Amino acid sequence: MTEQTAERIALEARAVELGVTFQANIGDAKLQKRVDAAEAKASSAGTAPNEQGPASNAAVPPKGETQKPQRQSVSEPFIKVLGPANGFWRCGMRFDAKPTAFGVGDLTDDQITALEAEPELTVIREKNAE
């Protein structure tokens, strides 16, 4: 695994702040274009990067969906899910720029597949340090 440059780390942080979704393997140039587009959209809407506009209902769950309690295991593999800054609902859960961690038994295979297939979300599988 290669080490990230300071520029890449700053670019990813800005992308998360703006609610830009991306996979870990996205190129710097493509990610920069997404960040630039998000900044232009935020400035044209007169909205600060982490501020929802008055017409936004991103935090409201679709009918029938509810937020499920989150658990995190101490020593088993887990999955982190990040969404856009203004929030995004999938599998009955709301995801935003703050990572949501799940233990192995917390999600079904179908839920994991749905989360990984969703372009608005970034799913990271990793081993939790003890």
N, CA, C and O atoms as CSV, one atom per row, in Angstrom:
chain,resi,resn,atom,element,x,y,z
A,1,MET,N,N,0.845,-1.179,0.000
A,1,MET,CA,C,0.000,0.000,0.000
A,1,MET,C,C,0.887,1.237,0.000
A,1,MET,O,O,1.835,1.318,0.782
A,2,THR,N,N,0.593,2.195,-0.862
A,2,THR,CA,C,1.411,3.391,-0.959
A,2,THR,C,C,0.941,4.432,0.034
A,2,THR,O,O,-0.226,4.481,0.422
A,3,GLU,N,N,1.887,5.261,0.430
A,3,GLU,CA,C,1.588,6.319,1.380
A,3,GLU,C,C,0.994,7.510,0.650
A,3,GLU,O,O,1.437,7.837,-0.451
A,4,GLN,N,N,0.012,8.160,1.233
A,4,GLN,CA,C,-0.624,9.302,0.593
A,4,GLN,C,C,0.191,10.566,0.824
A,4,GLN,O,O,0.805,10.747,1.876
A,5,THR,N,N,0.184,11.438,-0.184
A,5,THR,CA,C,0.867,12.722,-0.059
A,5,THR,C,C,0.010,13.659,0.774
A,5,THR,O,O,-1.183,13.419,0.959
A,6,ALA,N,N,0.610,14.713,1.270
A,6,ALA,CA,C,-0.124,15.711,2.045
A,6,ALA,C,C,-1.206,16.361,1.186
A,6,ALA,O,O,-2.288,16.681,1.677
A,7,GLU,N,N,-0.905,16.555,-0.106
A,7,GLU,CA,C,-1.891,17.147,-1.012
A,7,GLU,C,C,-3.110,16.232,-1.165
A,7,GLU,O,O,-4.249,16.698,-1.175
A,8,ARG,N,N,-2.857,14.928,-1.283
A,8,ARG,CA,C,-3.949,13.970,-1.437
A,8,ARG,C,C,-4.806,13.939,-0.175
A,8,ARG,O,O,-6.034,13.920,-0.258
A,9,ILE,N,N,-4.173,13.933,0.976
A,9,ILE,CA,C,-4.901,13.920,2.245
A,9,ILE,C,C,-5.778,15.161,2.361
A,9,ILE,O,O,-6.934,15.069,2.775
A,10,ALA,N,N,-5.234,16.326,1.994
A,10,ALA,CA,C,-5.999,17.569,2.047
A,10,ALA,C,C,-7.159,17.539,1.054
A,10,ALA,O,O,-8.255,18.011,1.355
A,11,LEU,N,N,-6.908,16.978,-0.137
A,11,LEU,CA,C,-7.950,16.881,-1.156
A,11,LEU,C,C,-9.088,15.982,-0.682
A,11,LEU,O,O,-10.259,16.322,-0.853
A,12,GLU,N,N,-8.753,14.837,-0.089
A,12,GLU,CA,C,-9.781,13.934,0.422
A,12,GLU,C,C,-10.567,14.585,1.563
A,12,GLU,O,O,-11.786,14.437,1.647
A,13,ALA,N,N,-9.870,15.300,2.433
A,13,ALA,CA,C,-10.547,15.968,3.546
A,13,ALA,C,C,-11.532,17.012,3.021
A,13,ALA,O,O,-12.647,17.133,3.527
A,14,ARG,N,N,-11.111,17.763,2.002
A,14,ARG,CA,C,-11.994,18.778,1.416
A,14,ARG,C,C,-13.194,18.107,0.744
A,14,ARG,O,O,-14.319,18.599,0.832
A,15,ALA,N,N,-12.945,16.988,0.076
A,15,ALA,CA,C,-14.031,16.257,-0.577
A,15,ALA,C,C,-15.062,15.796,0.446
A,15,ALA,O,O,-16.263,15.945,0.224
A,16,VAL,N,N,-14.608,15.243,1.550
A,16,VAL,CA,C,-15.519,14.784,2.605
A,16,VAL,C,C,-16.294,15.971,3.175
A,16,VAL,O,O,-17.496,15.877,3.422
A,17,GLU,N,N,-15.601,17.077,3.379
A,17,GLU,CA,C,-16.235,18.281,3.918
A,17,GLU,C,C,-17.360,18.776,3.000
A,17,GLU,O,O,-18.396,19.243,3.472
A,18,LEU,N,N,-17.144,18.668,1.697
A,18,LEU,CA,C,-18.134,19.123,0.728
A,18,LEU,C,C,-19.210,18.085,0.433
A,18,LEU,O,O,-20.179,18.378,-0.268
A,19,GLY,N,N,-19.045,16.875,0.962
A,19,GLY,CA,C,-20.016,15.823,0.708
A,19,GLY,C,C,-19.784,15.108,-0.612
A,19,GLY,O,O,-20.692,14.460,-1.134
A,20,VAL,N,N,-18.579,15.219,-1.157
A,20,VAL,CA,C,-18.240,14.542,-2.407
A,20,VAL,C,C,-17.950,13.080,-2.098
A,20,VAL,O,O,-17.153,12.779,-1.210
A,21,THR,N,N,-18.583,12.183,-2.814
A,21,THR,CA,C,-18.334,10.764,-2.600
A,21,THR,C,C,-17.292,10.280,-3.592
A,21,THR,O,O,-17.243,10.734,-4.735
A,22,PHE,N,N,-16.460,9.348,-3.138
A,22,PHE,CA,C,-15.400,8.827,-3.992
A,22,PHE,C,C,-14.903,7.513,-3.428
A,22,PHE,O,O,-15.010,7.251,-2.230
A,23,GLN,N,N,-14.363,6.695,-4.303
A,23,GLN,CA,C,-13.741,5.446,-3.900
A,23,GLN,C,C,-12.274,5.730,-3.583
A,23,GLN,O,O,-11.712,6.709,-4.073
A,24,ALA,N,N,-11.665,4.896,-2.784
A,24,ALA,CA,C,-10.275,5.103,-2.371
A,24,ALA,C,C,-9.306,5.083,-3.550
A,24,ALA,O,O,-8.232,5.679,-3.473
A,25,ASN,N,N,-9.671,4.406,-4.638
A,25,ASN,CA,C,-8.749,4.295,-5.760
A,25,ASN,C,C,-8.950,5.365,-6.831
A,25,ASN,O,O,-8.363,5.262,-7.909
A,26,ILE,N,N,-9.760,6.386,-6.567
A,26,ILE,CA,C,-9.977,7.456,-7.537
A,26,ILE,C,C,-8.678,8.243,-7.728
A,26,ILE,O,O,-7.925,8.442,-6.775
A,27,GLY,N,N,-8.422,8.683,-8.941
A,27,GLY,CA,C,-7.230,9.475,-9.231
A,27,GLY,C,C,-7.350,10.888,-8.683
A,27,GLY,O,O,-8.451,11.398,-8.480
A,28,ASP,N,N,-6.198,11.513,-8.447
A,28,ASP,CA,C,-6.182,12.873,-7.911
A,28,ASP,C,C,-6.909,13.860,-8.827
A,28,ASP,O,O,-7.686,14.691,-8.356
A,29,ALA,N,N,-6.656,13.766,-10.136
A,29,ALA,CA,C,-7.263,14.706,-11.083
A,29,ALA,C,C,-8.789,14.585,-11.081
A,29,ALA,O,O,-9.491,15.597,-11.077
A,30,LYS,N,N,-9.294,13.374,-11.082
A,30,LYS,CA,C,-10.746,13.164,-11.090
A,30,LYS,C,C,-11.375,13.642,-9.785
A,30,LYS,O,O,-12.440,14.258,-9.793
A,31,LEU,N,N,-10.712,13.356,-8.662
A,31,LEU,CA,C,-11.221,13.812,-7.374
A,31,LEU,C,C,-11.206,15.336,-7.315
A,31,LEU,O,O,-12.140,15.946,-6.794
A,32,GLN,N,N,-10.153,15.952,-7.845
A,32,GLN,CA,C,-10.069,17.421,-7.855
A,32,GLN,C,C,-11.220,18.015,-8.658
A,32,GLN,O,O,-11.794,19.026,-8.253
A,33,LYS,N,N,-11.570,17.398,-9.797
A,33,LYS,CA,C,-12.698,17.884,-10.598
A,33,LYS,C,C,-14.002,17.809,-9.806
A,33,LYS,O,O,-14.819,18.728,-9.867
A,34,ARG,N,N,-14.200,16.715,-9.061
A,34,ARG,CA,C,-15.420,16.580,-8.251
A,34,ARG,C,C,-15.461,17.632,-7.154
A,34,ARG,O,O,-16.512,18.212,-6.882
A,35,VAL,N,N,-14.315,17.879,-6.523
A,35,VAL,CA,C,-14.243,18.890,-5.463
A,35,VAL,C,C,-14.530,20.276,-6.048
A,35,VAL,O,O,-15.292,21.052,-5.471
A,36,ASP,N,N,-13.917,20.584,-7.192
A,36,ASP,CA,C,-14.147,21.879,-7.836
A,36,ASP,C,C,-15.623,22.074,-8.172
A,36,ASP,O,O,-16.178,23.152,-7.960
A,37,ALA,N,N,-16.255,21.022,-8.699
A,37,ALA,CA,C,-17.675,21.105,-9.038
A,37,ALA,C,C,-18.528,21.320,-7.792
A,37,ALA,O,O,-19.478,22.102,-7.816
A,38,ALA,N,N,-18.197,20.634,-6.713
A,38,ALA,CA,C,-18.952,20.784,-5.465
A,38,ALA,C,C,-18.770,22.183,-4.882
A,38,ALA,O,O,-19.719,22.768,-4.359
A,39,GLU,N,N,-17.554,22.720,-4.972
A,39,GLU,CA,C,-17.310,24.082,-4.480
A,39,GLU,C,C,-18.085,25.097,-5.305
A,39,GLU,O,O,-18.657,26.039,-4.755
A,40,ALA,N,N,-18.108,24.911,-6.631
A,40,ALA,CA,C,-18.851,25.823,-7.494
A,40,ALA,C,C,-20.341,25.760,-7.177
A,40,ALA,O,O,-21.015,26.790,-7.130
A,41,LYS,N,N,-20.854,24.552,-6.960
A,41,LYS,CA,C,-22.268,24.379,-6.644
A,41,LYS,C,C,-22.603,25.040,-5.306
A,41,LYS,O,O,-23.631,25.705,-5.176
A,42,ALA,N,N,-21.727,24.854,-4.312
A,42,ALA,CA,C,-21.960,25.441,-2.987
A,42,ALA,C,C,-21.924,26.963,-3.052
A,42,ALA,O,O,-22.739,27.625,-2.410
A,43,SER,N,N,-20.992,27.527,-3.818
A,43,SER,CA,C,-20.897,28.983,-3.889
A,43,SER,C,C,-22.048,29.576,-4.705
A,43,SER,O,O,-22.523,30.666,-4.384
A,44,SER,N,N,-22.508,28.879,-5.757
A,44,SER,CA,C,-23.629,29.392,-6.548
A,44,SER,C,C,-24.943,29.295,-5.775
A,44,SER,O,O,-25.859,30.086,-5.998
A,45,ALA,N,N,-25.030,28.333,-4.876
A,45,ALA,CA,C,-26.238,28.184,-4.063
A,45,ALA,C,C,-26.195,29.097,-2.845
A,45,ALA,O,O,-27.189,29.239,-2.132
A,46,GLY,N,N,-25.036,29.718,-2.607
A,46,GLY,CA,C,-24.890,30.584,-1.443
A,46,GLY,C,C,-24.892,29.820,-0.149
A,46,GLY,O,O,-25.276,30.354,0.892
A,47,THR,N,N,-24.467,28.573,-0.198
A,47,THR,CA,C,-24.477,27.699,0.955
A,47,THR,C,C,-23.057,27.356,1.350
A,47,THR,O,O,-22.226,27.048,0.495
A,48,ALA,N,N,-22.774,27.408,2.633
A,48,ALA,CA,C,-21.469,26.987,3.124
A,48,ALA,C,C,-21.336,25.491,2.905
A,48,ALA,O,O,-22.348,24.792,2.841
A,49,PRO,N,N,-20.099,24.970,2.785
A,49,PRO,CA,C,-19.909,23.554,2.469
A,49,PRO,C,C,-20.650,22.578,3.361
A,49,PRO,O,O,-21.176,21.587,2.853
A,50,ASN,N,N,-20.720,22.805,4.667
A,50,ASN,CA,C,-21.371,21.853,5.566
A,50,ASN,C,C,-22.763,22.293,5.975
A,50,ASN,O,O,-23.331,21.755,6.924
A,51,GLU,N,N,-23.314,23.262,5.271
A,51,GLU,CA,C,-24.609,23.808,5.634
A,51,GLU,C,C,-25.661,23.347,4.637
A,51,GLU,O,O,-25.438,23.417,3.428
A,52,GLN,N,N,-26.769,22.890,5.108
A,52,GLN,CA,C,-27.833,22.473,4.209
A,52,GLN,C,C,-28.657,23.676,3.828
A,52,GLN,O,O,-28.938,24.537,4.662
A,53,GLY,N,N,-29.045,23.738,2.575
A,53,GLY,CA,C,-29.901,24.814,2.109
A,53,GLY,C,C,-31.304,24.641,2.666
A,53,GLY,O,O,-31.630,23.583,3.203
A,54,PRO,N,N,-32.139,25.667,2.545
A,54,PRO,CA,C,-33.472,25.606,3.122
A,54,PRO,C,C,-34.361,24.535,2.504
A,54,PRO,O,O,-35.265,24.029,3.169
A,55,ALA,N,N,-34.121,24.181,1.241
A,55,ALA,CA,C,-34.967,23.187,0.592
A,55,ALA,C,C,-34.457,21.765,0.773
A,55,ALA,O,O,-35.080,20.818,0.294
A,56,SER,N,N,-33.341,21.608,1.454
A,56,SER,CA,C,-32.744,20.280,1.590
A,56,SER,C,C,-33.514,19.443,2.598
A,56,SER,O,O,-33.854,19.916,3.682
A,57,ASN,N,N,-33.787,18.194,2.232
A,57,ASN,CA,C,-34.427,17.271,3.157
A,57,ASN,C,C,-33.580,16.026,3.307
A,57,ASN,O,O,-34.098,14.942,3.576
A,58,ALA,N,N,-32.265,16.180,3.131
A,58,ALA,CA,C,-31.360,15.041,3.143
A,58,ALA,C,C,-31.361,14.308,4.481
A,58,ALA,O,O,-31.068,13.113,4.522
A,59,ALA,N,N,-31.686,14.997,5.580
A,59,ALA,CA,C,-31.646,14.360,6.885
A,59,ALA,C,C,-32.951,13.642,7.216
A,59,ALA,O,O,-33.043,12.965,8.240
A,60,VAL,N,N,-33.944,13.781,6.371
A,60,VAL,CA,C,-35.226,13.144,6.615
A,60,VAL,C,C,-35.209,11.763,5.962
A,60,VAL,O,O,-34.964,11.649,4.761
A,61,PRO,N,N,-35.466,10.718,6.741
A,61,PRO,CA,C,-35.446,9.378,6.165
A,61,PRO,C,C,-36.640,9.147,5.256
A,61,PRO,O,O,-37.712,9.710,5.477
A,62,PRO,N,N,-36.460,8.330,4.246
A,62,PRO,CA,C,-37.611,7.933,3.434
A,62,PRO,C,C,-38.642,7.217,4.305
A,62,PRO,O,O,-38.293,6.659,5.345
A,63,LYS,N,N,-39.896,7.231,3.889
A,63,LYS,CA,C,-40.955,6.591,4.682
A,63,LYS,C,C,-40.616,5.136,4.933
A,63,LYS,O,O,-40.163,4.426,4.035
A,64,GLY,N,N,-40.840,4.699,6.165
A,64,GLY,CA,C,-40.621,3.304,6.530
A,64,GLY,C,C,-39.195,2.995,6.961
A,64,GLY,O,O,-38.934,1.910,7.482
A,65,GLU,N,N,-38.262,3.926,6.754
A,65,GLU,CA,C,-36.878,3.657,7.159
A,65,GLU,C,C,-36.608,4.353,8.495
A,65,GLU,O,O,-37.092,5.457,8.745
A,66,THR,N,N,-35.837,3.697,9.334
A,66,THR,CA,C,-35.483,4.262,10.623
A,66,THR,C,C,-33.999,4.068,10.875
A,66,THR,O,O,-33.375,3.170,10.310
A,67,GLN,N,N,-33.446,4.905,11.717
A,67,GLN,CA,C,-32.039,4.777,12.078
A,67,GLN,C,C,-31.885,3.591,13.019
A,67,GLN,O,O,-32.591,3.496,14.023
A,68,LYS,N,N,-30.965,2.689,12.696
A,68,LYS,CA,C,-30.720,1.533,13.546
A,68,LYS,C,C,-29.556,1.824,14.474
A,68,LYS,O,O,-28.644,2.560,14.096
A,69,PRO,N,N,-29.561,1.269,15.678
A,69,PRO,CA,C,-28.442,1.491,16.585
A,69,PRO,C,C,-27.163,0.899,16.005
A,69,PRO,O,O,-27.188,-0.128,15.325
A,70,GLN,N,N,-26.050,1.562,16.284
A,70,GLN,CA,C,-24.762,1.126,15.762
A,70,GLN,C,C,-23.962,0.448,16.869
A,70,GLN,O,O,-23.943,0.907,18.011
A,71,ARG,N,N,-23.304,-0.651,16.510
A,71,ARG,CA,C,-22.410,-1.345,17.429
A,71,ARG,C,C,-21.030,-1.373,16.802
A,71,ARG,O,O,-20.896,-1.355,15.578
A,72,GLN,N,N,-20.021,-1.417,17.623
A,72,GLN,CA,C,-18.677,-1.588,17.102
A,72,GLN,C,C,-17.969,-2.635,17.933
A,72,GLN,O,O,-17.882,-2.513,19.155
A,73,SER,N,N,-17.465,-3.661,17.274
A,73,SER,CA,C,-16.748,-4.714,17.966
A,73,SER,C,C,-15.317,-4.280,18.230
A,73,SER,O,O,-14.788,-3.397,17.555
A,74,VAL,N,N,-14.697,-4.911,19.222
A,74,VAL,CA,C,-13.364,-4.502,19.626
A,74,VAL,C,C,-12.268,-5.128,18.775
A,74,VAL,O,O,-11.323,-4.432,18.404
A,75,SER,N,N,-12.357,-6.411,18.454
A,75,SER,CA,C,-11.235,-7.054,17.795
A,75,SER,C,C,-11.592,-7.787,16.512
A,75,SER,O,O,-10.745,-8.497,15.968
A,76,GLU,N,N,-12.800,-7.646,16.012
A,76,GLU,CA,C,-13.154,-8.327,14.787
A,76,GLU,C,C,-13.096,-7.355,13.610
A,76,GLU,O,O,-13.115,-6.141,13.809
A,77,PRO,N,N,-13.025,-7.880,12.390
A,77,PRO,CA,C,-13.009,-6.991,11.227
A,77,PRO,C,C,-14.271,-6.144,11.213
A,77,PRO,O,O,-15.320,-6.563,11.703
A,78,PHE,N,N,-14.164,-4.976,10.658
A,78,PHE,CA,C,-15.355,-4.146,10.575
A,78,PHE,C,C,-15.344,-3.320,9.304
A,78,PHE,O,O,-14.349,-3.262,8.582
A,79,ILE,N,N,-16.468,-2.689,9.051
A,79,ILE,CA,C,-16.669,-1.880,7.857
A,79,ILE,C,C,-17.006,-0.469,8.301
A,79,ILE,O,O,-17.794,-0.270,9.225
A,80,LYS,N,N,-16.406,0.509,7.637
A,80,LYS,CA,C,-16.740,1.909,7.870
A,80,LYS,C,C,-17.463,2.413,6.629
A,80,LYS,O,O,-17.086,2.088,5.503
A,81,VAL,N,N,-18.506,3.208,6.844
A,81,VAL,CA,C,-19.264,3.774,5.737
A,81,VAL,C,C,-19.318,5.286,5.913
A,81,VAL,O,O,-19.662,5.791,6.982
A,82,LEU,N,N,-18.972,6.000,4.841
A,82,LEU,CA,C,-19.036,7.459,4.830
A,82,LEU,C,C,-19.987,7.895,3.735
A,82,LEU,O,O,-20.010,7.311,2.651
A,83,GLY,N,N,-20.767,8.915,4.018
A,83,GLY,CA,C,-21.690,9.464,3.033
A,83,GLY,C,C,-21.402,10.929,2.795
A,83,GLY,O,O,-20.398,11.447,3.285
A,84,PRO,N,N,-22.258,11.607,2.053
A,84,PRO,CA,C,-22.068,13.035,1.812
A,84,PRO,C,C,-22.318,13.836,3.089
A,84,PRO,O,O,-22.981,13.364,4.013
A,85,ALA,N,N,-21.784,15.043,3.127
A,85,ALA,CA,C,-21.880,15.882,4.326
A,85,ALA,C,C,-23.325,16.149,4.738
A,85,ALA,O,O,-23.619,16.232,5.931
A,86,ASN,N,N,-24.226,16.285,3.771
A,86,ASN,CA,C,-25.617,16.579,4.126
A,86,ASN,C,C,-26.438,15.330,4.419
A,86,ASN,O,O,-27.642,15.421,4.658
A,87,GLY,N,N,-25.799,14.170,4.402
A,87,GLY,CA,C,-26.452,12.930,4.783
A,87,GLY,C,C,-27.059,12.177,3.615
A,87,GLY,O,O,-27.406,12.761,2.588
A,88,PHE,N,N,-27.180,10.876,3.790
A,88,PHE,CA,C,-27.724,10.001,2.755
A,88,PHE,C,C,-28.259,8.749,3.437
A,88,PHE,O,O,-27.595,8.187,4.309
A,89,TRP,N,N,-29.452,8.308,3.050
A,89,TRP,CA,C,-30.078,7.136,3.645
A,89,TRP,C,C,-29.922,5.919,2.750
A,89,TRP,O,O,-30.155,5.996,1.544
A,90,ARG,N,N,-29.526,4.792,3.340
A,90,ARG,CA,C,-29.466,3.516,2.631
A,90,ARG,C,C,-29.580,2.423,3.682
A,90,ARG,O,O,-29.012,2.547,4.767
A,91,CYS,N,N,-30.296,1.372,3.380
A,91,CYS,CA,C,-30.480,0.215,4.279
A,91,CYS,C,C,-31.079,0.624,5.621
A,91,CYS,O,O,-30.784,0.009,6.646
A,92,GLY,N,N,-31.910,1.647,5.622
A,92,GLY,CA,C,-32.558,2.088,6.850
A,92,GLY,C,C,-31.667,2.859,7.791
A,92,GLY,O,O,-32.013,3.050,8.957
A,93,MET,N,N,-30.513,3.310,7.302
A,93,MET,CA,C,-29.574,4.041,8.141
A,93,MET,C,C,-29.123,5.311,7.435
A,93,MET,O,O,-29.044,5.351,6.207
A,94,ARG,N,N,-28.829,6.340,8.206
A,94,ARG,CA,C,-28.344,7.603,7.663
A,94,ARG,C,C,-26.825,7.635,7.766
A,94,ARG,O,O,-26.255,7.329,8.814
A,95,PHE,N,N,-26.183,8.005,6.674
A,95,PHE,CA,C,-24.729,8.125,6.642
A,95,PHE,C,C,-24.368,9.553,6.259
A,95,PHE,O,O,-24.998,10.160,5.393
A,96,ASP,N,N,-23.335,10.081,6.926
A,96,ASP,CA,C,-22.846,11.401,6.567
A,96,ASP,C,C,-21.322,11.360,6.536
A,96,ASP,O,O,-20.739,10.277,6.481
A,97,ALA,N,N,-20.669,12.510,6.570
A,97,ALA,CA,C,-19.215,12.570,6.434
A,97,ALA,C,C,-18.485,11.919,7.615
A,97,ALA,O,O,-17.310,11.572,7.499
A,98,LYS,N,N,-19.170,11.754,8.740
A,98,LYS,CA,C,-18.568,11.079,9.891
A,98,LYS,C,C,-18.686,9.566,9.674
A,98,LYS,O,O,-19.788,9.066,9.446
A,99,PRO,N,N,-17.569,8.831,9.741
A,99,PRO,CA,C,-17.632,7.387,9.494
A,99,PRO,C,C,-18.553,6.650,10.478
A,99,PRO,O,O,-18.543,6.923,11.678
A,100,THR,N,N,-19.336,5.726,9.955
A,100,THR,CA,C,-20.174,4.847,10.760
A,100,THR,C,C,-19.558,3.461,10.686
A,100,THR,O,O,-19.394,2.916,9.594
A,101,ALA,N,N,-19.211,2.878,11.835
A,101,ALA,CA,C,-18.519,1.586,11.867
A,101,ALA,C,C,-19.487,0.467,12.219
A,101,ALA,O,O,-20.390,0.640,13.037
A,102,PHE,N,N,-19.282,-0.687,11.584
A,102,PHE,CA,C,-20.098,-1.865,11.817
A,102,PHE,C,C,-19.194,-3.054,12.062
A,102,PHE,O,O,-18.164,-3.203,11.404
A,103,GLY,N,N,-19.574,-3.905,13.009
A,103,GLY,CA,C,-18.891,-5.166,13.233
A,103,GLY,C,C,-19.362,-6.188,12.213
A,103,GLY,O,O,-20.310,-5.935,11.469
A,104,VAL,N,N,-18.710,-7.335,12.174
A,104,VAL,CA,C,-19.012,-8.370,11.192
A,104,VAL,C,C,-20.478,-8.779,11.228
A,104,VAL,O,O,-21.096,-8.890,10.169
A,105,GLY,N,N,-21.048,-9.002,12.377
A,105,GLY,CA,C,-22.431,-9.478,12.472
A,105,GLY,C,C,-23.478,-8.388,12.426
A,105,GLY,O,O,-24.669,-8.686,12.518
A,106,ASP,N,N,-23.081,-7.140,12.287
A,106,ASP,CA,C,-24.039,-6.041,12.331
A,106,ASP,C,C,-24.835,-5.870,11.040
A,106,ASP,O,O,-25.950,-5.349,11.070
A,107,LEU,N,N,-24.280,-6.300,9.910
A,107,LEU,CA,C,-24.941,-6.136,8.617
A,107,LEU,C,C,-25.085,-7.477,7.916
A,107,LEU,O,O,-24.241,-8.361,8.062
A,108,THR,N,N,-26.150,-7.616,7.164
A,108,THR,CA,C,-26.311,-8.823,6.349
A,108,THR,C,C,-25.465,-8.676,5.083
A,108,THR,O,O,-25.015,-7.578,4.754
A,109,ASP,N,N,-25.253,-9.781,4.381
A,109,ASP,CA,C,-24.515,-9.731,3.120
A,109,ASP,C,C,-25.223,-8.828,2.113
A,109,ASP,O,O,-24.572,-8.106,1.358
A,110,ASP,N,N,-26.549,-8.868,2.102
A,110,ASP,CA,C,-27.316,-8.024,1.185
A,110,ASP,C,C,-27.135,-6.542,1.512
A,110,ASP,O,O,-27.034,-5.715,0.605
A,111,GLN,N,N,-27.093,-6.205,2.796
A,111,GLN,CA,C,-26.884,-4.810,3.179
A,111,GLN,C,C,-25.490,-4.341,2.758
A,111,GLN,O,O,-25.333,-3.239,2.233
A,112,ILE,N,N,-24.485,-5.179,2.990
A,112,ILE,CA,C,-23.116,-4.818,2.598
A,112,ILE,C,C,-23.042,-4.621,1.092
A,112,ILE,O,O,-22.426,-3.665,0.620
A,113,THR,N,N,-23.663,-5.514,0.335
A,113,THR,CA,C,-23.674,-5.399,-1.128
A,113,THR,C,C,-24.344,-4.101,-1.557
A,113,THR,O,O,-23.844,-3.405,-2.442
A,114,ALA,N,N,-25.475,-3.771,-0.933
A,114,ALA,CA,C,-26.196,-2.542,-1.275
A,114,ALA,C,C,-25.369,-1.304,-0.944
A,114,ALA,O,O,-25.334,-0.353,-1.725
A,115,LEU,N,N,-24.708,-1.311,0.202
A,115,LEU,CA,C,-23.881,-0.168,0.593
A,115,LEU,C,C,-22.703,0.004,-0.364
A,115,LEU,O,O,-22.394,1.119,-0.784
A,116,GLU,N,N,-22.048,-1.107,-0.707
A,116,GLU,CA,C,-20.891,-1.026,-1.599
A,116,GLU,C,C,-21.296,-0.621,-3.015
A,116,GLU,O,O,-20.501,-0.008,-3.728
A,117,ALA,N,N,-22.508,-0.951,-3.430
A,117,ALA,CA,C,-22.968,-0.615,-4.774
A,117,ALA,C,C,-23.455,0.834,-4.883
A,117,ALA,O,O,-23.606,1.355,-5.988
A,118,GLU,N,N,-23.697,1.477,-3.757
A,118,GLU,CA,C,-24.235,2.833,-3.769
A,118,GLU,C,C,-23.138,3.858,-4.056
A,118,GLU,O,O,-22.205,3.978,-3.261
A,119,PRO,N,N,-23.215,4.600,-5.165
A,119,PRO,CA,C,-22.162,5.564,-5.503
A,119,PRO,C,C,-22.093,6.756,-4.550
A,119,PRO,O,O,-21.072,7.442,-4.509
A,120,GLU,N,N,-23.145,7.019,-3.787
A,120,GLU,CA,C,-23.127,8.136,-2.847
A,120,GLU,C,C,-22.354,7.815,-1.560
A,120,GLU,O,O,-22.092,8.703,-0.749
A,121,LEU,N,N,-21.994,6.538,-1.383
A,121,LEU,CA,C,-21.318,6.116,-0.158
A,121,LEU,C,C,-19.923,5.590,-0.447
A,121,LEU,O,O,-19.655,5.051,-1.521
A,122,THR,N,N,-19.038,5.756,0.531
A,122,THR,CA,C,-17.709,5.158,0.479
A,122,THR,C,C,-17.663,4.088,1.573
A,122,THR,O,O,-17.884,4.385,2.747
A,123,VAL,N,N,-17.377,2.847,1.183
A,123,VAL,CA,C,-17.327,1.726,2.106
A,123,VAL,C,C,-15.881,1.281,2.237
A,123,VAL,O,O,-15.222,0.987,1.240
A,124,ILE,N,N,-15.393,1.231,3.461
A,124,ILE,CA,C,-14.017,0.848,3.734
A,124,ILE,C,C,-14.026,-0.382,4.641
A,124,ILE,O,O,-14.570,-0.345,5.744
A,125,ARG,N,N,-13.422,-1.463,4.169
A,125,ARG,CA,C,-13.284,-2.662,5.008
A,125,ARG,C,C,-11.896,-2.637,5.625
A,125,ARG,O,O,-10.900,-2.468,4.921
A,126,GLU,N,N,-11.830,-2.805,6.939
A,126,GLU,CA,C,-10.530,-2.833,7.603
A,126,GLU,C,C,-10.591,-3.649,8.872
A,126,GLU,O,O,-11.670,-4.024,9.333
A,127,LYS,N,N,-9.429,-3.923,9.435
A,127,LYS,CA,C,-9.299,-4.683,10.661
A,127,LYS,C,C,-9.126,-3.677,11.797
A,127,LYS,O,O,-8.256,-2.808,11.732
A,128,ASN,N,N,-9.944,-3.792,12.825
A,128,ASN,CA,C,-9.878,-2.905,13.971
A,128,ASN,C,C,-8.666,-3.250,14.824
A,128,ASN,O,O,-8.439,-4.419,15.134
A,129,ALA,N,N,-7.893,-2.253,15.202
A,129,ALA,CA,C,-6.729,-2.495,16.067
A,129,ALA,C,C,-7.207,-2.722,17.492
A,129,ALA,O,O,-8.122,-2.049,17.967
A,130,GLU,N,N,-6.589,-3.661,18.157
A,130,GLU,CA,C,-6.987,-3.953,19.547
A,130,GLU,C,C,-6.323,-3.004,20.498
A,130,GLU,O,O,-6.535,-3.093,21.708
